Amino acid sequence: MNELKKEDIRQEVFDLYDDYAHNRIDRREFAQKLSTYAVGGITVAALMSFLMPDYKGQIQVRSQDPRLKSEYINYDSPKGAKTIKALLSKPADAKGKLGGIVVVHENRGLNPHIEDVARRAALAGFISLAPDMLTPLGGYPGTDDQGRELQAKRDRNEMLEDFIAAYDYLKKHKDCNGKVGVVGFCFGGWISNMMAVRIPDLAAAVPFYGGQPAAEDVPKIKAPLLLHYGELDTRVNEGWPAYEKALKENNKEYTAYMYANANHGFHNDTTPRYDKAHAELAWQRTVDFFKEKLK
């Protein structure tokens, strides 16, 4: 990205970025607070540039990858819009029906990184569907800053209904075997948890650092869960003890991993919060989990 290295950055800077990325502070306040850490020749501009996502350089599976068949489709929306745009991907050499995975974006719409993750899921042997909840507002606008602004205008429960509709679309797709799971990140992690609450037939749910449902909703969960958390993600992790207690009390099937010294967003390889070793391990666990539950 530039001459800065992850190890040069104090944890407080990553925490500030987390506040900014989740709309708790605006760009101006973010820059002002970063100035405290702009020392030793490091400028605020350099820090901001280093922290922002690098989509061009970090795509793992390109949109034209010959191993995949990918296309944008539109499915009916019960809320907010007539249809929702989504990226549908599957292996080019697929024979027979495949398990389905709904891939849920963060709080900024269907950006290039989440499209990449959806293609990775397809490359692992599934049919994946990655909706863009910014469709009613014109779709992902090209930058995460604008994407966050737009997504903040949508009601999260209406978006949940649209993701549930994505599950219904994928479950009925001619190339799907009828078993559908969900994986989501940040906001998408909360959606993944809530889809487990709302959908009795959901085959599997994998929330990455996602907000937790209310304890009284946990008895409704039927799907097995695989949960990934970053140790340094104190904001999201505050809700985990109560969630785990409710899961245990209701005898739910779950496996949870807490990744040491990992930040919120550790799976996202486009920002310096990325932790390569933990991200690859978490993704392999996710793929193995889906292969078990969606066959």
Buried (B, 14 or more C-beta within 10 A) or exposed (E): BEEBEBEEBEEEBBBBBBBBBBEEBEEEEBBEBBEEBBEEEBEBEBBBEBBBBBBEEBBEBEEEBEEBBBEEBBBEBEBBBEBBBBBBBBBEEBEEBBBBBBBBBBBBBBBBBBBBBBBBBBBBBBBBBBBBBBBBBEBBBEBBBBBBBBBEEBEBEBBBBBBBBBBBBBBEBEBBBBBBBBBBBBBBBBBBBBBBBBBEEBBBBBBBBBBBBEBEBBEEBBBBBBBBBBBBBEBBBEBBEEBBEBBEEEEBEBEBBEBEEBBBBBBBBBBBBBBEEBBEBBBEBBBEBBEEBBE
